Amino acid sequence: MTVRIIRHSIVPDTGSFEVRFSDGRKSVYFYWDDIPSRRLRPEQVDQETAKKQAQEFARKASLD
C-alpha cells in the first residue's frame, strides 16, 4: 500500500494536506491557515503543524 501526502492551496496562506491511500480508503485532510484570525474551524492550525500531523498520520497508517 502506498500513502501519499498532497498539499492543496488555492488561496494564499491557507489550504490542506491530503493523506491519500492507494488501497481505496477514504482520504484524510489536515486543514491549515497561517493567518490565525481566518481560522474558521478549531482543528485548523498553521501550515507546519498540519504538515507534521499529516506525516505522523500517514506513518501510522502505513504500519496498519
TILUM-462878 format. One record per residue (C-alpha): x, y, z. Coordinates in steps of 0.5 Angstrom, whole numbers, padded with zeros to 4 digits, always signed. Example, Ala and Ser with C-alpha at 12.3 -4.5 7.8 and 13.67 -1.06 7.14 Angstrom:
REM residues 2
+0025-0009+0016+0027-0002+0014
***
This chain:
REM residues 64
+0000+0000+0000+0002+0007-0002+0001+0013+0002+0002+0020-0001+0001+0027+0002-0001+0032-0002-0001+0039-0001-0007+0044-0003-0007+0051-0003-0011+0056-0008-0012+0062-0003-0005+0065-0001-0003+0063+0007-0009+0057+0007-0010+0050+0005-0010+0043+0007-0005+0037+0007-0009+0031+0004-0007+0024+0006-0009+0019+0000-0008+0012+0001-0007+0007-0006-0012+0002-0003-0018+0006-0004-0019+0008+0003-0022+0015+0004-0017+0021+0004-0016+0024+0011-0015+0032+0011-0011+0037+0015-0013+0044+0014-0009+0050+0016-0009+0057+0016-0003+0062+0017-0007+0068+0019-0010+0066+0026-0016+0071+0025-0018+0067+0019-0018+0060+0022-0026+0058+0022-0025+0051+0025-0022+0049+0032-0018+0044+0028-0014+0049+0023-0007+0050+0025-0001+0053+0022+0002+0050+0016+0008+0047+0019+0003+0044+0025-0001+0041+0020+0004+0038+0015+0007+0035+0022+0000+0032+0023-0001+0029+0016+0006+0026+0016+0005+0023+0023-0002+0020+0021+0001+0017+0014+0007+0014+0018+0002+0011+0023-0003+0009+0017+0002+0005+0013+0004+0001+0019-0003-0002+0020
***
